[in-house]
Structures are given as structure tokens and as C-alpha cells.
Amino acid sequence: MYRPIRALIDCTALQHNLSVVRNHTHQARIMAVVKADAYGHGLLRTAQALNTVDGFAVLELEAAIQLREAGFKQPVLLLEGFFSAEELGMIDHYRLSTVIHSHEQLSLLLAHKKTGKPDLFIKINTGMNRLGFKSEEGNYVLNRIKQWCSDANTTLMTHFSCADDARQTDQVNQQLDLFAPLYAKRENNLPQTLANSAAILRYPGTHADWVRPGIILYGASPLPDKTGIELGLRPVMTLTSEIIAVQQLDPSDRVGYGGQFIADQPMRIGVVAAGYADGYPRHAPTGTPVLVNGQRTRLIGCISMDMLTIDLSGIGGVGVGSPVTLWGEGLPVEEIAKSAQTISYELLTARSSRVPSIYIYT
Ligand SMILES: *Cc1c(COP(=O)(O)O)cnc(C)c1O
């Protein structure tokens, strides 16, 4: 079956966004975060477009191995580390870098027969309270690792919980206050990594040795009050489809499941091949913006599994086959996220596998 829905992935935009990160960071090395299939953009094609970065970060061991097998030579960091001795063996075999965030992982590591030169990122929990050692445990962990392998590369790592929010600079400063004494104390001055996309933009003082940009590489904003475009970024994913049917409504005709939208005058509507099974958010309400043939209009009624409906009132020259942009070029994904009460990260990563990707250079 032919369905016209596509995700156009603009590799030139990826490279442009990387250059924006470079302009912000100067000295720091860049570890491109490509977890969750590169935020839904396709792991290997994204990594190819970003091949000049200094490292990649993923969550999934399979993704790290895929990067190695595809020939990428940079450090590849596992952001949650490993869950078994077997996985540690894979980390050795594929020369992967790994986070160590818990005593369980430390025990597995110390019981592991080391080969080569391990590359370890010691994650300190400074206030996110998800993963990491308490900062006062940091020296103990570093000493145990040093006893186990004196020439292991160790990097200190933490992650901010509120770097995006201008009203929460106190929280960022508290996290820095917990992190700072740990590396200050070390006689051997370990490299550090702290900054995600939001901190790259808002806290240049946290760039340190490695930055870890995710969402900005994909052209969306990590900040609630700015779009990617306003930050000089270019959208990478454009979700497009077409009108597959047109209906002429009479006043008081209702549209879709639940009949939620009721026409108050005669109107034309378009039915678009895109639904929640494609990853379009089901909670997007009537009024959510959409482009048809480059002209802005609005969603009406309820999103179905495979289709959604849009208002064609006052839009000339469109009909079955007209192109529709759901987000991306000309329609920031942040706008759709806001309308559907979610964030761009969720929309980008939720695109379903039945929507093919088309890679383009612009
Ligand atoms: C996902 C992730 C990032 C990237 O976050 P963005 O907000 O997309 O820049 C950085 N560091 C860690 C530990 C992450 O899990």
C-alpha cells in the first residue's frame, strides 16, 4: 500500500546545527548524543552526517556496536553503562566508553578482568536524582577504580535537571556546588562533562572538556521561550504527507470520532494520511497549525490512527494530492509540541517505523 507520509531528514541542516554548537563551545570536545535512533532521525545516517564530532553517546549497547561495525572510530559512550558482566565483555571487545553510575556497576567492573585501556565516565548525582554516585562518594569510587586499573581513563560527569529554565539558575548553581569540590580535590585534574543542549546555550561556564548536545543538533530548541529558528538552528526532520480525500461540510456536520468538531458554516476539509500510529500526537487539539501547499491552516477534530483532518476554508488551489507539512521546515516542531502539551523530544522520537525516512542534502 502506498501512503504518502514521509520524514525528510536534512543532513545539511544537521551539519549546520553542529557548526552552531561549535560556535558556542570553542574549546570543548563535542559528544553528539544519538540515543533513541538519533532522536528518531536514524542512527547511522545521522552519525555519518555528524562524522566530524569527537564522540557519540547512546544508551543502547546495540547502537554502540552498530556504530563500531559501521566503522566509526570516535569514542562511543554508553550513557547508562552496562547491566551484566557479559555486557562489560562487549564493551571491551568493541572498545566502548562507559558510564559507571552505581555500586552494582562498580562491583561488576572490579570483578572484571581488564583488557586494553578502559574509558570510564564516573557519573555523579548532583541533584537530578536519577543516576549517579553521591558527590561525597566520588573519591572512593575513583580510588577503587585506580586500584583496579591505574591507567584507566576517567572522566567526571554530571547532568543538569533544570538548565533549560531561566527561573531555576539556583538549581544549576547548587548542582555545580556539589560537583566542583570533587574535581578540585583530585590531584590529577580529571576531565569533566556536564552540559546538555540547554547548558551549552545558557551556561558557557559549564562546557568543560566535553559537551553533550542532543536536541540542538536536530534543530529543535531546548529552551521553553525560544524556537530552534530563533537560536539559529535549522530543523532536520520535516514530517510531510498529502491530502488523500476532500469533504464538503454543511453547517452542523460533525467530523471524526466523537464528532468533536462541528461546522458552523459550509466548509471544505482535507483528510491527511497521518495519524497517531505514525507518531503524530493524538492530543493535538483543533487549532494545531499545519501547512498545506505551504499555507498555514489548522487541524480540526480528533486525530485518528491513520488520518487527521484539516480546515481548507479560504485556501485555494489545494485538493487530493496537495502536500502537507505536519512539522519541520516552515512549521517548528516546538509549535506542535506546545499545542499537544508535550515537548519536541517526544514528537521526534515517537515517529513510527512505518513512516519511511528520506535523507536529503540541501
Ligand atoms: C539525552 C542526554 C543528553 C542530551 O540532552 P539534550 O537535552 O537533548 O541536549 C545529554 N546528556 C545525557 C546524560 C543524556 O541522557
The ligand as an ORCA input file, in Angstrom:
! r2SCAN-3c Opt
* xyz 0 1
  C      19.975     12.725     26.454
  C      21.130     13.224     27.187
  C      21.816     14.379     26.770
  C      21.335     15.262     25.633
  O      20.291     16.076     26.101
  P      19.696     17.256     25.161
  O      18.759     17.965     26.054
  O      18.983     16.571     24.048
  O      20.847     18.040     24.713
  C      22.965     14.729     27.433
  N      23.420     14.003     28.488
  C      22.762     12.907     28.940
  C      23.300     12.159     30.107
  C      21.592     12.489     28.317
  O      20.953     11.411     28.777
*
